[in-house]
Structures are given as C-alpha cells and as structure tokens.
C-alpha cells in the first residue's frame, strides 16, 4: 500500500501575514530648549526656596520638591512636556542631593 501525498505537499507553508506596525507619536513635540528652560526655572526655584528657608533647610527643600512635583504633573498634563521634563529632572536631582546631604550629616552625627 502506497500512501499518496496531497497535491501541494512540496510547497512550503505560507508566511504569516504581517500587519503594518503602529506608529506612535507624541501629541506635542518635546524641544530641548524647553527642557533647558525647565531646568533653569527649577534651579532658580530651589535657590529662592533655599534662601527663604535659610535657618531650616530640609523642610523648605521638601516643600519645594512637593511644589515642583505638582508643577511637573500639571505641565505634563496640560502644559509643555519639555518644561515638565526639565522640572522633573531637577526635582529628582534635588531629592537625591537632599538625601545625600542629610544622610551624610546623620552618618557623621552617629559616628
């Protein structure tokens, strides 16, 4: 008994159909000049906060970071995304700098 093959058995299977890839774009473009403007505005903000809270620096800086975070959220939601990126960069930088300074002062205090 000889088995017979289907008539198109020598053809490779058909390649899967590929759909075109979706193209995602920002609703609003991010310009580097606006990112730099956000960084500069944040630096000015933190200098003003540091001068205003000259006696007790930590609560002033933490309050400044909370305001900066709120500004970042509002700018990302309704404003310019470049400004929000610049402000967010500086909020993160100041947070890490504050943790480093306060952590080192606590370390020095306990040793």
Buried (B, 14 or more C-beta within 10 A) or exposed (E): EEEEEEEEEEEEEEEEEEEEEEEEEEEEEBEEEBBEBBBEBBBEBBEEBBEEBEEEBEEBBBEBBEEBBEBBBEBBEEBBBBBBBBBBBBBBBBBEEBEEEEEEEEEEEEE
